[in-house]
């Protein structure tokens, strides 16, 4: 009997793992007024909010893609922004916006976006850390989270100076109150910061390290913080008290960076030269990041965008709440999925010219298609026929 159960479980796992996923495009949220997409958020009406890095404003779209409103503009006044580092939908669809240059959070009440309800002026970290975002520009960098109890969490990064260039810098997440004060001097999360390219030939310059690892942090629908560094496949989940609730580890084969990849990076990054690479104070990475980002859906599944030899596609791996790999599929790197909710996925799309939009996809599997066809057949059947 035990062997039969074991075989059944094995077959079930194989069946789940083999379920192909298809993402079918449904809605595109776009406009020539969008510069560079920093963040994407959904409210309870499934309206889409887009934070713009370049234009320093926020755009709202209806669920069907109709443009509704612009929030804010560049400036220092109430409801204005200089550098949007975070965007979150709070209780009753209130809107929280983190500005990294102005060191403040602007809060808007629902449907009253012409003027903020209030602002929260933020302190620096306990050791002088600066407010920052987590992740890559254009991939949805975010440094602000608000949970269901309206607790506020902000990301901080240690400053770079000549005195600490050889030191490992860390990303820290602190709980902040409505006065902008850090509640506890001990951070909720403290992990290795983003790899940086550091040159000291003329003073010193700190810039993005191509292929460098980056921390990834998300607040899941279950209220837990999920975080990890992209060079190690080890994703942890903790509650707001710091208690470990889950840990996902998985073996992924690292991909060595080829010279052709460095050559392409030299073409894509304006500030980058072969000399700056050769003179880097920090060692250049030998391998690509194991993953670039991950998303937690409402069922507790973790979707991880892993890097392989394929330069054009991610291999997305989906793990259930028990950390079992249930499926994987390829999807273009031109799209980074950011939200997965109610069988829909929302991703930031970047075209060949660098123009960005947000796309809503319907998540389809063979099983979902079979259920859909079955429902259609039952709806057409009648005992009176």
NUPA-189079 format. One record per residue (C-alpha): residue number from 1; x, y, z. Coordinates in nm, 2 decimals. Example, Ala and Ser with C-alpha at 12.3 -4.5 7.8 and 13.67 -1.06 7.14 Angstrom:
<1,<1.23,-0.45,0.78>>,
<2,<1.37,-0.11,0.71>>,
end
This chain:
<1,<0.00,0.00,0.00>>,
<2,<0.29,0.24,0.09>>,
<3,<0.45,0.17,-0.24>>,
<4,<0.13,0.25,-0.43>>,
<5,<0.09,0.58,-0.24>>,
<6,<0.45,0.67,-0.31>>,
<7,<0.41,0.59,-0.68>>,
<8,<0.09,0.80,-0.69>>,
<9,<0.26,1.10,-0.53>>,
<10,<0.55,1.07,-0.78>>,
<11,<0.32,1.05,-1.08>>,
<12,<0.13,1.35,-0.95>>,
<13,<0.45,1.55,-0.91>>,
<14,<0.56,1.46,-1.26>>,
<15,<0.21,1.56,-1.39>>,
<16,<0.22,1.89,-1.21>>,
<17,<0.58,1.96,-1.33>>,
<18,<0.49,1.88,-1.69>>,
<19,<0.20,2.12,-1.69>>,
<20,<0.29,2.38,-1.96>>,
<21,<0.21,2.74,-1.88>>,
<22,<0.11,2.99,-2.15>>,
<23,<0.08,3.36,-2.10>>,
<24,<-0.17,3.51,-2.33>>,
<25,<-0.15,3.89,-2.37>>,
<26,<-0.48,4.07,-2.28>>,
<27,<-0.42,4.44,-2.20>>,
<28,<-0.14,4.68,-2.27>>,
<29,<-0.10,4.99,-2.05>>,
<30,<0.11,5.24,-2.24>>,
<31,<0.16,5.60,-2.35>>,
<32,<0.43,5.82,-2.50>>,
<33,<0.42,6.01,-2.16>>,
<34,<0.59,5.72,-1.98>>,
<35,<0.97,5.76,-1.95>>,
<36,<1.11,5.47,-1.75>>,
<37,<0.89,5.24,-1.54>>,
<38,<1.00,5.20,-1.18>>,
<39,<0.71,5.04,-1.01>>,
<40,<0.38,4.88,-1.09>>,
<41,<0.09,4.84,-0.84>>,
<42,<-0.28,4.73,-0.84>>,
<43,<-0.56,4.86,-0.63>>,
<44,<-0.87,4.67,-0.53>>,
<45,<-1.05,4.77,-0.85>>,
<46,<-0.75,4.63,-1.05>>,
<47,<-0.65,4.98,-1.17>>,
<48,<-0.29,4.99,-1.27>>,
<49,<-0.05,5.24,-1.11>>,
<50,<0.29,5.31,-1.28>>,
<51,<0.57,5.50,-1.12>>,
<52,<0.80,5.68,-1.36>>,
<53,<1.17,5.72,-1.28>>,
<54,<1.24,5.98,-1.55>>,
<55,<0.93,6.20,-1.55>>,
<56,<0.89,6.18,-1.17>>,
<57,<0.51,6.11,-1.17>>,
<58,<0.26,5.83,-1.15>>,
<59,<0.01,5.72,-1.41>>,
<60,<-0.32,5.54,-1.34>>,
<61,<-0.49,5.31,-1.60>>,
<62,<-0.83,5.14,-1.59>>,
<63,<-0.83,4.75,-1.59>>,
<64,<-0.90,4.77,-1.96>>,
<65,<-0.61,4.99,-2.04>>,
<66,<-0.78,5.33,-2.06>>,
<67,<-0.57,5.62,-1.93>>,
<68,<-0.72,5.78,-1.62>>,
<69,<-0.49,6.02,-1.45>>,
<70,<-0.14,6.16,-1.38>>,
<71,<-0.04,6.20,-1.02>>,
<72,<0.22,6.46,-0.93>>,
<73,<0.50,6.61,-1.13>>,
<74,<0.87,6.70,-1.09>>,
<75,<0.93,6.94,-0.80>>,
<76,<0.97,6.98,-0.42>>,
<77,<0.62,7.09,-0.33>>,
<78,<0.33,6.89,-0.19>>,
<79,<0.24,6.61,-0.42>>,
<80,<0.56,6.66,-0.63>>,
<81,<0.85,6.42,-0.67>>,
<82,<1.22,6.42,-0.76>>,
<83,<1.30,6.05,-0.75>>,
<84,<1.03,5.79,-0.70>>,
<85,<1.19,5.49,-0.52>>,
<86,<0.87,5.32,-0.40>>,
<87,<0.50,5.29,-0.48>>,
<88,<0.25,5.10,-0.27>>,
<89,<-0.13,5.06,-0.24>>,
<90,<-0.24,5.06,0.12>>,
<91,<-0.56,5.02,0.31>>,
<92,<-0.88,5.12,0.12>>,
<93,<-0.66,5.20,-0.19>>,
<94,<-0.46,5.47,-0.02>>,
<95,<-0.14,5.55,-0.22>>,
<96,<0.21,5.57,-0.06>>,
<97,<0.50,5.71,-0.27>>,
<98,<0.86,5.71,-0.15>>,
<99,<1.09,5.98,-0.28>>,
<100,<1.46,5.90,-0.24>>,
<101,<1.58,6.26,-0.31>>,
<102,<1.34,6.44,-0.09>>,
<103,<1.36,6.17,0.19>>,
<104,<0.99,6.15,0.24>>,
<105,<0.68,5.94,0.18>>,
<106,<0.38,6.11,0.03>>,
<107,<0.04,5.96,0.11>>,
<108,<-0.28,6.02,-0.09>>,
<109,<-0.63,5.91,0.01>>,
<110,<-0.83,5.71,-0.25>>,
<111,<-0.95,5.91,-0.55>>,
<112,<-0.80,6.23,-0.41>>,
<113,<-0.48,6.25,-0.59>>,
<114,<-0.46,6.63,-0.66>>,
<115,<-0.32,6.70,-0.32>>,
<116,<-0.16,6.46,-0.06>>,
<117,<-0.33,6.38,0.26>>,
<118,<0.00,6.41,0.44>>,
<119,<0.38,6.35,0.41>>,
<120,<0.62,6.16,0.62>>,
<121,<0.97,6.31,0.65>>,
<122,<1.22,6.03,0.69>>,
<123,<1.53,6.01,0.90>>,
<124,<1.85,5.85,0.78>>,
<125,<1.93,5.51,0.91>>,
<126,<2.08,5.46,1.26>>,
<127,<2.43,5.46,1.11>>,
<128,<2.36,5.73,0.85>>,
<129,<2.23,5.49,0.59>>,
<130,<2.05,5.65,0.29>>,
<131,<1.71,5.56,0.15>>,
<132,<1.73,5.34,-0.16>>,
<133,<1.53,5.12,-0.39>>,
<134,<1.58,4.74,-0.43>>,
<135,<1.63,4.60,-0.78>>,
<136,<1.72,4.73,-1.12>>,
<137,<1.59,5.04,-1.29>>,
<138,<1.33,4.94,-1.55>>,
<139,<1.28,4.61,-1.38>>,
<140,<1.06,4.75,-1.10>>,
<141,<1.30,4.88,-0.83>>,
<142,<1.12,4.94,-0.50>>,
<143,<1.22,5.05,-0.16>>,
<144,<0.88,5.09,0.02>>,
<145,<0.63,4.84,0.15>>,
<146,<0.31,4.88,0.35>>,
<147,<0.14,4.58,0.50>>,
<148,<-0.23,4.51,0.57>>,
<149,<-0.19,4.66,0.92>>,
<150,<-0.05,4.98,0.76>>,
<151,<0.30,4.93,0.90>>,
<152,<0.56,5.10,0.68>>,
<153,<0.89,4.95,0.58>>,
<154,<1.17,5.14,0.40>>,
<155,<1.49,5.02,0.24>>,
<156,<1.82,5.18,0.33>>,
<157,<2.17,5.14,0.19>>,
<158,<2.51,5.23,0.34>>,
<159,<2.68,5.52,0.18>>,
<160,<3.00,5.48,-0.03>>,
<161,<3.30,5.69,0.07>>,
<162,<3.67,5.66,0.03>>,
<163,<3.70,5.52,0.37>>,
<164,<3.47,5.22,0.31>>,
<165,<3.52,5.13,-0.06>>,
<166,<3.67,4.79,0.04>>,
<167,<3.39,4.72,0.28>>,
<168,<3.09,4.49,0.19>>,
<169,<2.79,4.72,0.18>>,
<170,<2.45,4.60,0.30>>,
<171,<2.08,4.66,0.22>>,
<172,<1.87,4.70,0.53>>,
<173,<1.49,4.71,0.58>>,
<174,<1.36,4.92,0.87>>,
<175,<1.02,4.97,1.02>>,
<176,<0.92,5.34,1.01>>,
<177,<0.64,5.51,1.20>>,
<178,<0.42,5.80,1.08>>,
<179,<0.66,6.05,1.22>>,
<180,<0.93,5.91,0.99>>,
<181,<1.12,5.77,1.28>>,
<182,<1.29,5.43,1.26>>,
<183,<1.11,5.22,1.52>>,
<184,<1.39,4.97,1.60>>,
<185,<1.76,5.03,1.55>>,
<186,<1.80,4.67,1.45>>,
<187,<1.69,4.62,1.09>>,
<188,<1.42,4.36,1.00>>,
<189,<1.63,4.25,0.70>>,
<190,<2.01,4.29,0.65>>,
<191,<2.16,4.14,0.34>>,
<192,<2.44,4.19,0.10>>,
<193,<2.39,4.50,-0.12>>,
<194,<2.41,4.53,-0.49>>,
<195,<2.75,4.47,-0.66>>,
<196,<2.90,4.79,-0.77>>,
<197,<3.18,4.88,-1.02>>,
<198,<3.42,5.10,-0.83>>,
<199,<3.70,5.31,-0.99>>,
<200,<3.95,5.52,-0.80>>,
<201,<4.17,5.66,-1.08>>,
<202,<4.02,6.01,-1.04>>,
<203,<3.88,6.04,-0.69>>,
<204,<3.63,5.75,-0.70>>,
<205,<3.33,5.66,-0.90>>,
<206,<3.06,5.40,-0.80>>,
<207,<2.83,5.27,-1.08>>,
<208,<2.63,4.96,-1.17>>,
<209,<2.83,4.64,-1.21>>,
<210,<2.72,4.46,-1.53>>,
<211,<2.61,4.11,-1.44>>,
<212,<2.66,4.19,-1.07>>,
<213,<2.44,4.03,-0.81>>,
<214,<2.15,4.23,-0.65>>,
<215,<1.93,4.18,-0.35>>,
<216,<1.57,4.10,-0.42>>,
<217,<1.30,4.18,-0.16>>,
<218,<0.92,4.15,-0.19>>,
<219,<0.63,4.17,0.06>>,
<220,<0.41,3.87,-0.02>>,
<221,<0.03,3.85,-0.01>>,
<222,<0.06,3.65,0.30>>,
<223,<0.23,3.94,0.48>>,
<224,<0.57,3.78,0.49>>,
<225,<0.89,3.94,0.35>>,
<226,<1.06,3.73,0.09>>,
<227,<1.42,3.81,0.02>>,
<228,<1.75,3.67,-0.12>>,
<229,<2.06,3.76,-0.32>>,
<230,<2.05,3.68,-0.69>>,
<231,<2.39,3.49,-0.69>>,
<232,<2.26,3.23,-0.44>>,
<233,<1.93,3.04,-0.49>>,
<234,<1.82,3.07,-0.13>>,
<235,<1.50,3.27,-0.08>>,
<236,<1.38,3.32,0.28>>,
<237,<1.05,3.44,0.41>>,
<238,<1.01,3.61,0.75>>,
<239,<0.72,3.76,0.94>>,
<240,<0.73,4.13,1.07>>,
<241,<0.90,4.01,1.39>>,
<242,<1.19,3.85,1.19>>,
<243,<1.08,3.49,1.25>>,
<244,<1.18,3.25,0.96>>,
<245,<0.86,3.11,0.81>>,
<246,<0.99,2.95,0.49>>,
<247,<1.32,2.89,0.30>>,
<248,<1.34,2.79,-0.06>>,
<249,<1.67,2.64,-0.18>>,
<250,<1.73,2.50,-0.52>>,
<251,<2.03,2.39,-0.72>>,
<252,<2.07,2.58,-1.05>>,
<253,<2.37,2.55,-1.28>>,
<254,<2.56,2.88,-1.30>>,
<255,<2.63,3.02,-1.64>>,
<256,<2.98,3.15,-1.70>>,
<257,<3.00,3.50,-1.85>>,
<258,<3.15,3.50,-2.20>>,
<259,<3.37,3.77,-2.35>>,
<260,<3.09,3.84,-2.60>>,
<261,<2.86,3.93,-2.31>>,
<262,<3.11,4.18,-2.18>>,
<263,<3.14,4.33,-2.53>>,
<264,<2.77,4.37,-2.55>>,
<265,<2.76,4.53,-2.20>>,
<266,<3.03,4.78,-2.32>>,
<267,<2.79,4.88,-2.60>>,
<268,<2.48,4.91,-2.38>>,
<269,<2.63,5.11,-2.08>>,
<270,<2.74,5.46,-2.18>>,
<271,<2.97,5.50,-1.88>>,
<272,<3.14,5.17,-1.92>>,
<273,<3.48,5.13,-2.09>>,
<274,<3.73,4.84,-2.10>>,
<275,<3.96,5.06,-1.90>>,
<276,<3.70,5.10,-1.62>>,
<277,<3.65,4.72,-1.61>>,
<278,<4.02,4.66,-1.60>>,
<279,<4.07,4.91,-1.32>>,
<280,<3.77,4.81,-1.11>>,
<281,<3.85,4.79,-0.74>>,
<282,<3.58,4.52,-0.70>>,
<283,<3.63,4.19,-0.88>>,
<284,<3.43,4.14,-1.20>>,
<285,<3.17,3.86,-1.18>>,
<286,<3.25,3.52,-1.34>>,
<287,<2.90,3.40,-1.36>>,
<288,<2.56,3.54,-1.45>>,
<289,<2.31,3.60,-1.17>>,
<290,<2.12,3.28,-1.09>>,
<291,<1.80,3.47,-1.10>>,
<292,<1.70,3.83,-1.17>>,
<293,<1.37,3.85,-0.98>>,
<294,<1.08,3.65,-0.83>>,
<295,<0.71,3.70,-0.76>>,
<296,<0.49,3.55,-0.49>>,
<297,<0.13,3.48,-0.60>>,
<298,<-0.19,3.46,-0.38>>,
<299,<-0.15,3.08,-0.34>>,
<300,<0.20,3.12,-0.20>>,
<301,<0.37,2.99,-0.52>>,
<302,<0.71,3.15,-0.59>>,
<303,<0.78,3.23,-0.95>>,
<304,<1.16,3.27,-1.01>>,
<305,<1.31,3.43,-1.33>>,
<306,<1.63,3.22,-1.37>>,
<307,<1.92,3.28,-1.61>>,
<308,<2.04,3.01,-1.84>>,
<309,<2.26,2.99,-2.16>>,
<310,<1.96,3.13,-2.35>>,
<311,<2.03,3.50,-2.39>>,
<312,<1.68,3.59,-2.50>>,
<313,<1.46,3.41,-2.25>>,
<314,<1.42,3.35,-1.88>>,
<315,<1.34,3.01,-1.76>>,
<316,<1.07,3.08,-1.50>>,
<317,<1.05,2.82,-1.23>>,
<318,<0.74,2.79,-1.02>>,
<319,<0.75,2.64,-0.67>>,
<320,<0.45,2.56,-0.45>>,
<321,<0.41,2.64,-0.08>>,
<322,<0.60,2.32,0.01>>,
<323,<0.89,2.44,-0.22>>,
<324,<0.82,2.17,-0.48>>,
<325,<0.90,2.27,-0.83>>,
<326,<0.56,2.24,-1.01>>,
<327,<0.64,2.37,-1.35>>,
<328,<0.89,2.58,-1.55>>,
<329,<0.86,2.77,-1.88>>,
<330,<1.05,3.01,-2.10>>,
<331,<0.95,3.37,-2.14>>,
<332,<1.12,3.66,-2.32>>,
<333,<1.36,3.87,-2.11>>,
<334,<1.20,4.17,-2.26>>,
<335,<0.93,4.12,-2.00>>,
<336,<0.98,4.11,-1.63>>,
<337,<0.67,3.98,-1.45>>,
<338,<0.60,4.18,-1.14>>,
<339,<0.25,4.09,-1.01>>,
<340,<0.06,3.76,-1.03>>,
<341,<-0.30,3.77,-0.92>>,
<342,<-0.62,3.58,-0.99>>,
<343,<-0.48,3.39,-1.29>>,
<344,<-0.33,3.71,-1.44>>,
<345,<0.03,3.82,-1.46>>,
<346,<0.14,4.18,-1.50>>,
<347,<0.49,4.25,-1.65>>,
<348,<0.71,4.54,-1.75>>,
<349,<0.78,4.52,-2.12>>,
<350,<1.08,4.69,-2.29>>,
<351,<1.09,4.70,-2.67>>,
<352,<1.40,4.71,-2.89>>,
<353,<1.40,5.09,-2.86>>,
<354,<1.39,5.10,-2.49>>,
<355,<1.03,5.21,-2.48>>,
<356,<0.84,5.06,-2.19>>,
<357,<0.48,4.95,-2.11>>,
<358,<0.30,4.72,-1.87>>,
<359,<0.12,4.42,-2.01>>,
<360,<-0.15,4.21,-1.85>>,
<361,<-0.14,3.83,-1.94>>,
<362,<-0.39,3.56,-1.87>>,
<363,<-0.22,3.25,-1.72>>,
<364,<-0.33,2.94,-1.91>>,
<365,<-0.24,2.58,-1.85>>,
<366,<-0.37,2.26,-2.01>>,
<367,<-0.59,2.20,-1.70>>,
<368,<-0.74,2.56,-1.71>>,
<369,<-0.82,2.51,-2.07>>,
<370,<-0.99,2.18,-2.01>>,
<371,<-1.20,2.33,-1.73>>,
<372,<-1.29,2.63,-1.95>>,
<373,<-1.40,2.40,-2.23>>,
<374,<-1.59,2.18,-1.99>>,
<375,<-1.78,2.48,-1.85>>,
<376,<-1.87,2.60,-2.20>>,
<377,<-2.01,2.25,-2.28>>,
<378,<-2.21,2.24,-1.96>>,
<379,<-2.35,2.59,-2.02>>,
<380,<-2.47,2.48,-2.36>>,
<381,<-2.63,2.16,-2.24>>,
<382,<-2.99,2.16,-2.11>>,
<383,<-3.21,1.87,-1.98>>,
<384,<-3.48,2.01,-2.20>>,
<385,<-3.29,1.95,-2.53>>,
end
